[in-house]
Amino acid sequence: MAKKNTQGIVEERTFPNRGKVRLEDGTVALVKGGIPGQKVAVRITRNRRDHKKGKITDVLAPAPVEQAPDCPHAPVCGGCTYQTLSYEEESRMKQSMLETLYGRAVPYTPSPRTYHYRNKMEYTFGDEEKDGPLTLGLHHKRGFYDIVSTDGCLLVPADMEKIRAATEAHFRALGVDKYHRMRHEGTLRFLVVRHARHTDSYLVNLVTTSEAVDEDAFVDMLLHLPLQGEIKSIYHTISDDWADAIKPEVVRHLYGDTSIRERMLDLDFQIGPFSFFQPNPDTAAILYQKARELAGREKGVVYDLYSGTGTIGQILAKEAKKVIGIELVPEAVDDANCSAKENGIDNAQFLAGDVLALVDTLSDRPDLLVVDPPRDGIHPKAIEKLKQLDAPRILYISCNPVTQKRDIDIFAAAGYAVEHLEAVDQFPRTVHVETVVLMSRN
């Protein structure tokens, strides 16, 4: 049966990026995206009597609160969502959605910087149109296989955009082909650029298949770019995995230091090619300061789970008797232990492995659990393990309020109550926001 095309008005928006559209016939369809008040064209993809889903194919009229975007790529680039709103209106909308989700007031801290704040971007090689020239950028808003060349992107430092544009031009000139995800052939997959603001240094990681690439020419091109900062580290990661994600099979360090150095709350941190570090340094400092305040003068044992580069664990180590961190990515664990040593922290240890497996091997019982899981939240089996630890308090930091709310409800059934909840906007102009929750046993 052909999919129906219709029109409607966006009435409501919920996390993470869902809208409710009142259609011409009076029914409601759930869609991705949409700003309340917009008139939109919708293609119905699921048409049941009590449940409709659709896809916005065009914005026919803007919402009254919308304005002209600052970025020329806003209509098509999937990197931003709220470019047509003032930042004040964006913050109001996010806070309102959070309060609807959690069913309570949510204190909200906006980001000090609206633009040029991101310290990491993962760009994809592809084309803007079928069989078009090689393009390096972000995914198209409504077409996963189309790539937008993000010239002048407002989310990143100017140097990061120069690195992206120069890499695109370099491989275009050489005629190197993108990796074709459907045919599983070709060479170029991703370019990851990381920035440490404190040292104004960059780490560049080119991700390709095992097809040959002239590494020397790539390094030479990067090192001759006229940048305000400095490229301190260059990697080449090789992956032939079919998944549309970076799954390193071979990692080659081509130039410079093995990591870049960032500073936060008087501590230094090493950031390698696969380390997790909060994407907005300004709000990360605010977030971790709030976490430290909520943890208080914890004199016992702290578990820092999904610890990344060990940022939060090292920040809490000053007061704690002992900190034990667990992180799946071995390179991030190496960076965490190295940073702890350089910071003079001798009561923190970071272990590589899965939370589900490693918590059973720990002999110290936690007085405080700190969890900062990926966007999917805590795995259901891991939650069962964490409940059995019977920690008096849990500090839960999340980049996805929907999965955090789901997990909070599971902990509530085990006797935990929310003492404090607030939000910090780590991701201006996007659909995401960071939340921190303190729970304790009743």
Stockholm file with secondary structure:
# STOCKHOLM 1.0

chainA/1-442         MAKKNTQGIVEERTFPNRGKVRLEDGTVALVKGGIPGQKVAVRITRNRRDHKKGKITDVLAPAPVEQAPDCPHAPVCGGCTYQTLSYEEESRMKQSMLETLYGRAVPYTPSPRTYHYRNKMEYTFGDEEKDGPLTLGLHHKRGFYDIVSTDGCLLVPADMEKIRAATEAHFRALGVDKYHRMRHEGTLRFLVVRHARHTDSYLVNLVTTSEAVDEDAFVDMLLHLPLQGEIKSIYHTISDDWADAIKPEVVRHLYGDTSIRERMLDLDFQIGPFSFFQPNPDTAAILYQKARELAGREKGVVYDLYSGTGTIGQILAKEAKKVIGIELVPEAVDDANCSAKENGIDNAQFLAGDVLALVDTLSDRPDLLVVDPPRDGIHPKAIEKLKQLDAPRILYISCNPVTQKRDIDIFAAAGYAVEHLEAVDQFPRTVHVETVVLMSRN
#=GR chainA/1-442 SS CCCCEEEEEEEEEETTTEEEEEETTSCEEEEECCCTTCEEEEEEEEECSSCEEEEEEEEEECCTTCCCCSSTTTTTBTTCSCTTSCHHHHHHHHHHHHHHHHTSCCCEECCSCSSSCCSEEEEEEECSSTTCCCEEEEEETTEEEEEECCTTCSSSCHHHHHHHHHHHHHHHHHTCCBCBTTTTBCSEEEEEEEEETTTTEEEEEEEECSSCCCHHHHHHHHHTSCCSSEEEEEEEEECCCSSSSCCCSEEEEEEECSSEEEEETTEEEEECTTCCCCSCHHHHHHHHHHHHHHHCSCCSEEEEESCTTTHHHHHHHTTSSEEEEEESCHHHHHHHHHHHHHTTCCSEEEEESCHHHHGGGCCSCCSEEEECCCTTCSCHHHHHHHHHHTCSEEEEEESCHHHHHHHHHHHHHTTEEEEEEEEECSSTTSSCCEEEEEEEEC
#=GC SS_cons         CCCCEEEEEEEEEETTTEEEEEETTSCEEEEECCCTTCEEEEEEEEECSSCEEEEEEEEEECCTTCCCCSSTTTTTBTTCSCTTSCHHHHHHHHHHHHHHHHTSCCCEECCSCSSSCCSEEEEEEECSSTTCCCEEEEEETTEEEEEECCTTCSSSCHHHHHHHHHHHHHHHHHTCCBCBTTTTBCSEEEEEEEEETTTTEEEEEEEECSSCCCHHHHHHHHHTSCCSSEEEEEEEEECCCSSSSCCCSEEEEEEECSSEEEEETTEEEEECTTCCCCSCHHHHHHHHHHHHHHHCSCCSEEEEESCTTTHHHHHHHTTSSEEEEEESCHHHHHHHHHHHHHTTCCSEEEEESCHHHHGGGCCSCCSEEEECCCTTCSCHHHHHHHHHHTCSEEEEEESCHHHHHHHHHHHHHTTEEEEEEEEECSSTTSSCCEEEEEEEEC
//
